[in-house]
Amino acid sequence: MLVLSRQRDESIMIGDNIVVTIVDIRGDKVRLGINAPSEVPVHRQEVYEAIQRENLQASALAPEETQGLGKLAARRTAK
């Protein structure tokens, strides 16, 4: 793991197009601003892990568990 020291309003670059800026420091909390292209997903770690768990659960569904979803989706888009 690379560990860098930065002060408020200083940034680090990740590759050519991701900028992480220290926005604020209060006590033991640091606020980060992240500027990344829209095609690069940016999530807090706990949100990323929840998404991964949900994707894993969804991929494990048997076909009979998803039969009614197509009809439900069609009704929702028809409204």
N, C-alpha and C positions, 0 to 999 in steps of 0.2 A: 504494500500500500504506500502510495506517495503521500506524504504529509507536508502541507505548505502552511506558512503563516501569512495571514493577510489582515489588513486593518479595514475599517469601514470605508466604503466607496472604492476599494481595490478589487480587482477581478482576476480570475484565472481563465485561460482558454483551454477548451477541450477540442482537439482537432482544429479545423479552420472555421467552424461556424457555430460553436457553442460557447457562450460566455456565462460564467458564474460570478456574480458580484455580491460582495458582503454589503447588505443594505443597512443592517442595524445589529448592534450587540447590546443585550440587556441581561446582566447577571450571567446565568449559565445558558442563555438562549442566543442563537445566532439566526438572523433572518437573511435568507439568500434570495437573490433575484437570478432567474435562469432565463437566458435568451437563447432559444434553440429553434431550428426550422420546425414547421408544423408537422412534418412527417416523422419527427423524432419524439416518441412518447416520453414524457417526464412525469414521474409519480414519486410520492413518498414511498419508502420501502414497504411499509405495512400495507399500503394500497396495492402496490405491485404484487406482493405476495398473495393478497386476497384475490386479485384478478387471476393469478396463476392457479390458485386452488379451484376457483369457479370454472376456469377453462378445462382443468383436469377432470372435474366432476361432470361437466357437460360432455366431454369426449367419451366418458365411460357409460353414457346412457345407452340403453338398448333401443333399437328402432321402434319397438312398440310403445316405448315411453314418450316418444315424440310425435306420434301419429296425428294428434289433433292440432299441433302447433301451426301447420300450414293453413288450415281453415281459420284459426284464430287470427293469424297475421293478415289474411285476406280481408277479414271483417274489419279489422282495425284500420287498414289503409283505405277501405271503401268509405269510411265515415268522413 
